[in-house]
Amino acid sequence: MRGATTPGFAPDDAVRDWQLFLDTADFAEYESLLPLGFFYGVTCNPAIMVKDGWPVNIESAKTLLSKVLTYPSIQKVFFQAWGDKTEDMVERGLELFSLDPEHVVVKVPLTRAGMAAASELKKHDIPLCMTACHSAKQGLIAEGLGAEWIAPYVGKMDDLGIDGVQTCEVMHEALGGKKSKTRVQAASIRSLDKLMELSKKGLDTFTFSPAIGHALVNMKASDDAAAAFEVAVKNGPQR
């Protein structure tokens, strides 16, 4: 993840940093997982906000942003612009970005209205994530729009009979892999196995639910080993 270049590698040869995002608007999950320090950012969308009890408005986004940025590791917070029409999404996107231009990224769906909104928002140098992606071909649109991220829905593609992992791999390679200007941010990841499979395919950017976050960090064998070390400290020679 973030940090110094690996010793022995020149800057041009350095592997691109990993980015892990927590996909929720639940304060309890923030408090449980974000202090661990390995999350680069937090993402949410209108459906997640409603599920977690938030009205979809600018005030809710402002409150969520204030909470998330109390955790030092967080660099980016993704909010989705909402609205049926291009002009509505542009207006919401401008409002969301104005909350904190250093940290806010605006998500826009890969619909015709969303593409047009993204084009307008880019005129204001707003960082974008094109979302609701269900096909590798949509990566070309995201890069053409100058979006910094694109979020393919792995689990939802699987539901539609589309191989979500393979789609992400094809998109990642088509956009130039780790040299791409548009990161493939795999989303809708429903198991730790899928996360690891995507990692093996070369992806380095993921957003996932708290359930996946807890599955990632929970390891009883590590806890038992650490506890044994502490027993050794207490039972060893004392001076």
Contacts in CASP RR format, 6 or more apart in sequence:
PFRMAT RR
TARGET T0000
AUTHOR 0000-0000-0000
METHOD contacts of the structure
MODEL  1
MRGATTPGFAPDDAVRDWQLFLDTADFAEYESLLPLGFFYGVTCNPAIMV
KDGWPVNIESAKTLLSKVLTYPSIQKVFFQAWGDKTEDMVERGLELFSLD
PEHVVVKVPLTRAGMAAASELKKHDIPLCMTACHSAKQGLIAEGLGAEWI
APYVGKMDDLGIDGVQTCEVMHEALGGKKSKTRVQAASIRSLDKLMELSK
KGLDTFTFSPAIGHALVNMKASDDAAAAFEVAVKNGPQR
1 17 0 8 1.000
1 18 0 8 1.000
1 19 0 8 1.000
1 20 0 8 1.000
1 38 0 8 1.000
1 40 0 8 1.000
2 17 0 8 1.000
2 40 0 8 1.000
2 73 0 8 1.000
2 75 0 8 1.000
3 17 0 8 1.000
5 11 0 8 1.000
5 14 0 8 1.000
6 14 0 8 1.000
6 15 0 8 1.000
9 15 0 8 1.000
15 178 0 8 1.000
16 178 0 8 1.000
16 204 0 8 1.000
17 204 0 8 1.000
18 40 0 8 1.000
18 204 0 8 1.000
18 205 0 8 1.000
19 40 0 8 1.000
19 41 0 8 1.000
19 183 0 8 1.000
19 185 0 8 1.000
19 204 0 8 1.000
19 205 0 8 1.000
19 206 0 8 1.000
20 38 0 8 1.000
20 39 0 8 1.000
20 40 0 8 1.000
20 41 0 8 1.000
20 205 0 8 1.000
20 206 0 8 1.000
20 207 0 8 1.000
20 208 0 8 1.000
21 39 0 8 1.000
21 40 0 8 1.000
21 41 0 8 1.000
21 42 0 8 1.000
21 43 0 8 1.000
21 76 0 8 1.000
21 78 0 8 1.000
21 185 0 8 1.000
21 205 0 8 1.000
21 206 0 8 1.000
21 207 0 8 1.000
21 208 0 8 1.000
22 29 0 8 1.000
22 30 0 8 1.000
22 33 0 8 1.000
22 34 0 8 1.000
22 39 0 8 1.000
22 41 0 8 1.000
22 42 0 8 1.000
22 43 0 8 1.000
22 207 0 8 1.000
22 208 0 8 1.000
22 210 0 8 1.000
22 213 0 8 1.000
23 42 0 8 1.000
23 43 0 8 1.000
23 44 0 8 1.000
23 48 0 8 1.000
23 187 0 8 1.000
23 207 0 8 1.000
23 208 0 8 1.000
23 209 0 8 1.000
24 30 0 8 1.000
24 42 0 8 1.000
24 44 0 8 1.000
24 48 0 8 1.000
24 52 0 8 1.000
24 209 0 8 1.000
24 210 0 8 1.000
25 44 0 8 1.000
25 48 0 8 1.000
25 49 0 8 1.000
25 51 0 8 1.000
25 52 0 8 1.000
25 53 0 8 1.000
25 54 0 8 1.000
25 64 0 8 1.000
26 52 0 8 1.000
26 210 0 8 1.000
27 67 0 8 1.000
29 210 0 8 1.000
30 42 0 8 1.000
30 67 0 8 1.000
30 68 0 8 1.000
30 71 0 8 1.000
32 210 0 8 1.000
32 214 0 8 1.000
33 39 0 8 1.000
33 210 0 8 1.000
33 213 0 8 1.000
33 214 0 8 1.000
33 217 0 8 1.000
34 42 0 8 1.000
34 68 0 8 1.000
34 71 0 8 1.000
34 73 0 8 1.000
34 74 0 8 1.000
35 71 0 8 1.000
36 217 0 8 1.000
37 71 0 8 1.000
37 72 0 8 1.000
37 73 0 8 1.000
38 73 0 8 1.000
39 71 0 8 1.000
39 73 0 8 1.000
39 74 0 8 1.000
40 73 0 8 1.000
40 74 0 8 1.000
40 75 0 8 1.000
40 76 0 8 1.000
41 68 0 8 1.000
41 73 0 8 1.000
41 74 0 8 1.000
41 75 0 8 1.000
41 76 0 8 1.000
41 77 0 8 1.000
41 78 0 8 1.000
42 64 0 8 1.000
42 68 0 8 1.000
42 74 0 8 1.000
42 76 0 8 1.000
42 77 0 8 1.000
42 78 0 8 1.000
43 77 0 8 1.000
43 78 0 8 1.000
43 107 0 8 1.000
43 129 0 8 1.000
43 151 0 8 1.000
43 187 0 8 1.000
43 207 0 8 1.000
44 64 0 8 1.000
44 78 0 8 1.000
44 79 0 8 1.000
44 80 0 8 1.000
45 80 0 8 1.000
45 107 0 8 1.000
45 131 0 8 1.000
46 56 0 8 1.000
46 80 0 8 1.000
46 82 0 8 1.000
49 55 0 8 1.000
49 56 0 8 1.000
49 60 0 8 1.000
49 64 0 8 1.000
50 56 0 8 1.000
54 60 0 8 1.000
54 63 0 8 1.000
54 64 0 8 1.000
56 82 0 8 1.000
58 92 0 8 1.000
58 95 0 8 1.000
58 96 0 8 1.000
58 99 0 8 1.000
61 79 0 8 1.000
61 96 0 8 1.000
61 99 0 8 1.000
62 99 0 8 1.000
64 77 0 8 1.000
64 79 0 8 1.000
65 77 0 8 1.000
65 79 0 8 1.000
65 99 0 8 1.000
65 100 0 8 1.000
65 103 0 8 1.000
65 104 0 8 1.000
68 74 0 8 1.000
68 77 0 8 1.000
69 77 0 8 1.000
69 100 0 8 1.000
69 103 0 8 1.000
74 103 0 8 1.000
75 103 0 8 1.000
76 103 0 8 1.000
76 104 0 8 1.000
76 105 0 8 1.000
76 127 0 8 1.000
77 100 0 8 1.000
77 103 0 8 1.000
77 104 0 8 1.000
77 105 0 8 1.000
78 104 0 8 1.000
78 105 0 8 1.000
78 106 0 8 1.000
78 107 0 8 1.000
78 129 0 8 1.000
78 149 0 8 1.000
78 207 0 8 1.000
79 93 0 8 1.000
79 96 0 8 1.000
79 104 0 8 1.000
79 105 0 8 1.000
79 106 0 8 1.000
79 107 0 8 1.000
80 106 0 8 1.000
80 107 0 8 1.000
80 108 0 8 1.000
80 109 0 8 1.000
80 131 0 8 1.000
81 89 0 8 1.000
81 90 0 8 1.000
81 92 0 8 1.000
81 93 0 8 1.000
81 96 0 8 1.000
81 106 0 8 1.000
81 107 0 8 1.000
81 108 0 8 1.000
81 117 0 8 1.000
81 121 0 8 1.000
82 88 0 8 1.000
82 89 0 8 1.000
82 92 0 8 1.000
83 89 0 8 1.000
83 92 0 8 1.000
84 113 0 8 1.000
85 113 0 8 1.000
86 113 0 8 1.000
86 114 0 8 1.000
86 116 0 8 1.000
86 117 0 8 1.000
86 120 0 8 1.000
89 108 0 8 1.000
89 113 0 8 1.000
89 114 0 8 1.000
89 117 0 8 1.000
90 117 0 8 1.000
90 120 0 8 1.000
90 121 0 8 1.000
93 106 0 8 1.000
93 108 0 8 1.000
93 117 0 8 1.000
93 121 0 8 1.000
93 126 0 8 1.000
94 121 0 8 1.000
94 124 0 8 1.000
94 126 0 8 1.000
96 104 0 8 1.000
96 106 0 8 1.000
97 104 0 8 1.000
97 106 0 8 1.000
97 121 0 8 1.000
97 124 0 8 1.000
97 126 0 8 1.000
104 127 0 8 1.000
105 127 0 8 1.000
105 128 0 8 1.000
105 129 0 8 1.000
105 148 0 8 1.000
105 149 0 8 1.000
106 121 0 8 1.000
106 126 0 8 1.000
106 127 0 8 1.000
106 128 0 8 1.000
106 129 0 8 1.000
107 128 0 8 1.000
107 129 0 8 1.000
107 130 0 8 1.000
107 131 0 8 1.000
107 151 0 8 1.000
108 114 0 8 1.000
108 115 0 8 1.000
108 117 0 8 1.000
108 118 0 8 1.000
108 121 0 8 1.000
108 128 0 8 1.000
108 129 0 8 1.000
108 130 0 8 1.000
108 131 0 8 1.000
109 130 0 8 1.000
109 131 0 8 1.000
109 132 0 8 1.000
110 130 0 8 1.000
110 131 0 8 1.000
110 132 0 8 1.000
110 133 0 8 1.000
110 138 0 8 1.000
110 141 0 8 1.000
110 142 0 8 1.000
110 150 0 8 1.000
111 132 0 8 1.000
115 141 0 8 1.000
115 145 0 8 1.000
118 128 0 8 1.000
118 130 0 8 1.000
118 145 0 8 1.000
118 147 0 8 1.000
119 145 0 8 1.000
121 128 0 8 1.000
122 128 0 8 1.000
122 145 0 8 1.000
122 146 0 8 1.000
122 147 0 8 1.000
127 148 0 8 1.000
128 145 0 8 1.000
128 146 0 8 1.000
128 147 0 8 1.000
128 148 0 8 1.000
128 149 0 8 1.000
129 147 0 8 1.000
129 148 0 8 1.000
129 149 0 8 1.000
129 150 0 8 1.000
129 151 0 8 1.000
129 185 0 8 1.000
130 138 0 8 1.000
130 139 0 8 1.000
130 141 0 8 1.000
130 142 0 8 1.000
130 145 0 8 1.000
130 147 0 8 1.000
130 149 0 8 1.000
130 150 0 8 1.000
130 151 0 8 1.000
131 150 0 8 1.000
131 151 0 8 1.000
131 187 0 8 1.000
132 151 0 8 1.000
132 153 0 8 1.000
133 139 0 8 1.000
133 142 0 8 1.000
133 150 0 8 1.000
133 151 0 8 1.000
133 152 0 8 1.000
133 153 0 8 1.000
134 152 0 8 1.000
134 153 0 8 1.000
134 156 0 8 1.000
134 157 0 8 1.000
134 160 0 8 1.000
134 162 0 8 1.000
134 167 0 8 1.000
135 162 0 8 1.000
135 167 0 8 1.000
136 152 0 8 1.000
136 167 0 8 1.000
136 168 0 8 1.000
136 170 0 8 1.000
136 171 0 8 1.000
136 174 0 8 1.000
138 150 0 8 1.000
138 152 0 8 1.000
138 171 0 8 1.000
139 150 0 8 1.000
139 171 0 8 1.000
139 174 0 8 1.000
139 175 0 8 1.000
139 182 0 8 1.000
139 184 0 8 1.000
140 174 0 8 1.000
140 175 0 8 1.000
142 149 0 8 1.000
142 150 0 8 1.000
142 182 0 8 1.000
143 150 0 8 1.000
143 175 0 8 1.000
143 180 0 8 1.000
143 181 0 8 1.000
143 182 0 8 1.000
146 181 0 8 1.000
146 182 0 8 1.000
147 182 0 8 1.000
148 181 0 8 1.000
148 182 0 8 1.000
148 183 0 8 1.000
149 182 0 8 1.000
149 183 0 8 1.000
149 184 0 8 1.000
149 185 0 8 1.000
149 205 0 8 1.000
150 171 0 8 1.000
150 182 0 8 1.000
150 183 0 8 1.000
150 184 0 8 1.000
150 185 0 8 1.000
151 185 0 8 1.000
151 186 0 8 1.000
151 187 0 8 1.000
151 207 0 8 1.000
152 164 0 8 1.000
152 167 0 8 1.000
152 168 0 8 1.000
152 171 0 8 1.000
152 184 0 8 1.000
152 185 0 8 1.000
152 186 0 8 1.000
152 187 0 8 1.000
153 187 0 8 1.000
153 188 0 8 1.000
154 164 0 8 1.000
154 165 0 8 1.000
154 167 0 8 1.000
154 168 0 8 1.000
154 186 0 8 1.000
154 187 0 8 1.000
154 188 0 8 1.000
154 189 0 8 1.000
154 190 0 8 1.000
154 194 0 8 1.000
154 198 0 8 1.000
155 164 0 8 1.000
155 188 0 8 1.000
155 189 0 8 1.000
155 190 0 8 1.000
155 194 0 8 1.000
156 188 0 8 1.000
157 163 0 8 1.000
157 164 0 8 1.000
157 167 0 8 1.000
157 188 0 8 1.000
158 164 0 8 1.000
165 194 0 8 1.000
165 197 0 8 1.000
165 198 0 8 1.000
165 201 0 8 1.000
168 184 0 8 1.000
168 186 0 8 1.000
168 198 0 8 1.000
168 201 0 8 1.000
168 203 0 8 1.000
169 198 0 8 1.000
169 201 0 8 1.000
169 202 0 8 1.000
169 203 0 8 1.000
171 184 0 8 1.000
172 180 0 8 1.000
172 184 0 8 1.000
172 201 0 8 1.000
172 202 0 8 1.000
172 203 0 8 1.000
175 181 0 8 1.000
175 182 0 8 1.000
175 184 0 8 1.000
177 202 0 8 1.000
178 202 0 8 1.000
178 204 0 8 1.000
183 204 0 8 1.000
183 205 0 8 1.000
184 203 0 8 1.000
184 205 0 8 1.000
185 205 0 8 1.000
185 206 0 8 1.000
185 207 0 8 1.000
186 195 0 8 1.000
186 198 0 8 1.000
186 203 0 8 1.000
186 205 0 8 1.000
186 206 0 8 1.000
186 207 0 8 1.000
187 206 0 8 1.000
187 207 0 8 1.000
187 208 0 8 1.000
189 195 0 8 1.000
189 198 0 8 1.000
189 206 0 8 1.000
189 207 0 8 1.000
189 208 0 8 1.000
189 209 0 8 1.000
189 212 0 8 1.000
190 212 0 8 1.000
191 212 0 8 1.000
191 215 0 8 1.000
192 212 0 8 1.000
192 215 0 8 1.000
192 216 0 8 1.000
195 206 0 8 1.000
195 208 0 8 1.000
195 212 0 8 1.000
195 216 0 8 1.000
198 206 0 8 1.000
END
